[in-house]
C-alpha cells in the first residue's frame, strides 16, 4: 500500500533557491521504501509551497516518520517555509499517484468535512467525482483521493491535468463534474491549488 505525504507551507524568499531542498532530499532518498519526491509553488496564489514524498508501504513510511532522522528532515525544510508546516499523509492503496504528480499541472485539494459529516457518508461523492474527472479532456487519470491519516476531518485529492485551463474547462457549469462538486457544498469545504512539480 503506497503512502503519500503532503507538506504545505507559505513559501519563504529562499524557496526559489534550487538548492533549498538539497538536505531534505538527501535524507529521504537514503531511507528504505522511498520512491519519489516532488516540490513546487502553487500557481494560484504564488505563495504556497508543497513538498511531497511517495513511499512504497505504510511500514516504510512509519519507519521514516517515527525514526531519528525525521526531525532533521523537517528542520531541513524550514528554510523554504515562512511559517509552520502543514503535514498530511494518506494511504493510496494500489492507485499510482505519480501520474497526477508528474502531469504538466497537478491539482491539489484539501477537503475539510463539516460538523457531523463522516468519511463513509461522503465516500460515494468522491468516487463519482473521480470517475467524472478521469474521463475529462486534458486529465491524466487516475485521479487520487484518500482520507488524511493525520486528521479525521480532512481528505486529500491529487489530479493531473494538461493545464489549469483544462481543469477549469472540465468542471465548468454544465459539466457532470460541476454537478457532482455542487453536491459537496452541505458536507465539506475545500482549498484548491495547482502546481507544476519538480521531481
N, C-alpha and C positions, 0 to 999 in steps of 0.2 A: 504494500500500500504506500504510494508516494505521498510525501508531505511537502507542502509549500509554506514557507514563512514569508510574510509580507511586512516589511518595516516601512512606515511612512513618517515624514517629519517635514518641518519647514526648512527649506534649504538655506544654508549659510552662504556667504560670499565665496567660501572655499569649495563649494560644490562643483564649480566649473573646472577646478584643477583636475586634469586627467589622472593624477596620481593619488587623489584624495582617498580612494578606496583600496589602495595598494596593500596596506597592512591587514585590513579586514579580509581581503581576498586570499592573502597568504594563509590566514588562519583557517578559513572554511575549506579551502582546497586541500588542506592537509588532513582533513577528517574523513574517516571511513564513511561511505554511503553518500557523500556529497556528489551531486550530479551536475548542477549548473547554478550560475548566479546571473542576475540582471539588475541594472540600475538605470535610472533615468529621471528626468524632471517632468512634472505634469505640464502638458501643453496648455490646458485650460486656464490655470491661474499663474503659471510661470514661477511658482514658488514652493510647491510641494514636491519633495524628493521621495523616491522609492528605492529600496534595496531589497531584492527578492532572492531567496535561495530555494533550490529544489533538492529534496533528499530521497534516497532510494526507499526508505521504510521509516515507520514510526520509531523503531528501535534505534536506527542510525540518528534520527533527528534528536531523540531524547538523550542519547549518549552525548551528543554535542551540547544541547541546551542545558543539560544538568552537569556538564563537565567543567573542569577548572579553566578551560580556555574561553568559555562563553563570556565572562565579564570582560576579558581582554578584547574580544570581538566587538562587544557593544561600545567599549571605550574607543576602539579604533574607528567606529562610525561617527562619533560625536563631532569631529571637526567639520563634517559635511552638514551638520544639523544646527539650526539656530535655536531649537527648543527640544523638548522631550521626544523620545522615540515612541511611536505607537506601534505595538507589535501584536500581530495575529498569526497563528498558524492553522492550517487546515489539512485534512486528510482527503486526498483526491481519488483514492482507490486506484483503479486501473486506467483512469482517464488521463491522457497526456496533456499537461498544461503547457508544455513547451511550444506547442503550435500557436497558442494565443500569445505567449510571451515573445516569440520570435517573429511575429507578424509585423508588417510595416508600422502599424499602430495597435497598441493594446488598450482596450477599455478596462478600467478598474473601478469596481463599485463596492462600497461598503454599505450594506443594508443594516438598519437598526430596527428590530422588532418593536412595535408599540406595546404598551402595557397589556398584559393578558393574552398576547398572541404567542403561540408556540411554534417551534420549528416544524413539528409534524403538521400543523394546520396550514402552514404556508408552502410546504414542500410541493404540492401539486402545481402551484403557480410557477415555481422555479423550473419545474420540468417542462411546463407548457412554454414558458418564456425561452428556455434554452432551445427547444425544438424550433420555435419561430426564428430565432436568431441564427441558428445553424444553417438554415436554408436561404438566408438573406443574401442578396447580391453583395459581393465585397467582403463577406465574412470568411474567417479561417476556422472552420469547425475542427474539433468540438469546442463549444463554449464550456466553461467550467464554473460550477458554483458549489460551495460547501460551507457548512457552519464553522464558525471560529471555535477552536478548542480553548481559547483564552477568554471567551465571553459567551454566555448562553443567549445573548441578545443580538449577536452580530453574525452576518453571513457575507462571505466574500465572493465576488464574481470576477472572472477574467475572460475577456472575449477578444479575439484577434480580428482586425479589420484592415482593409486597404488604406483607409484614411479616416479622419474624424468625420469628414463629409459623408463617407459611405455609411458610417454608423448612424448619423443623423437621418440620412435618407431611409435607412431600414426601419427606423422607429417613428417616422413622421406620422401625423394624423392620417388615418385611413388604412394603416397597415395593421396586420394581425398583432405584431409585436407591440404597437402602440396601445391596442385594446387590452392586451394582457397586462402591460405596465400600469394601466389605469386601475386594474383590479387590486393592485398592491396598496393603493392610497390609504384605505382604512386600516391596513395591517402593518405597514412598515414605511420608514423614511430612508432616503439614500443619499450618499455622497458619491458623485460621479467624477471621474477624471480619465484622461488619456495620456499615454506616454509613448515615446519612441525609445525602446530599451537598447542598451548596450550590453552585450553578453560578455 
